[in-house]
Amino acid sequence: ENGSPVKQYKLVIENGSSSQVCSVNVKLNAALKDKWNLDELSSDLYRTPSWMTIPPGGTADQAGYVAYGDSVPTVAAVQNC
């Protein structure tokens, strides 16, 4: 955090399955300054909000965050509807 550049990220989540996705849990792997459309579950684990469903073949890009330094998010879990 101290002296690290602040960077803004937009999460783009694609649903390549044949089922509708109701939520996605992601690890952002970064210290956050701010976030939007993400619910914090625990330290560095966040979930997309319930209204952000992703249809089969669809994409969601309404969530994002501001991190100190670099961030490479990883999907921890996917919940189908």
Summary of the structure (lengths in Angstrom):
residues: 81
radius of gyration: 12.9
end to end distance: 37.1
largest distance: 44.1
contacts: 214
relative contact order: 0.42
helix: 0%
strand: 58%
